[in-house]
Amino acid sequence: MNLESTALVVVAAIAALALAALTSRWNLRLLLLATGAFAAVFAVFDIAELVHQIQESRAGAAALAAAIAVLHIVAALVSEPRATAAPS
């Protein structure tokens, strides 16, 4: 499976946008936990991409991958306390 295929990237982007829209509308524990898990998984992929770009000596792409990884990590961390406080 090619993790960089256009179709997979589009599906992941749509899923992320859908989760963002749903979590902004409904404060449900399961939804927030799913959003946090999704963000954490993508943070792992972003860090792998960061390492790859550093090995390829692509500073700009590495900086972008690092920034996106940080955003995913923050999203995962923010969703956990909200999930704890949210109704089931």
Secondary structure, 3 states (H helix, E strand, C coil): CCCCCHHHHHHHHHHHHHHHHHHHHCCCHHHHHHHHHHHHHHHHHHHHHHHHHHHCCCHHHHHHHHHHHHHHHHHHHHHHHHHHHCCC
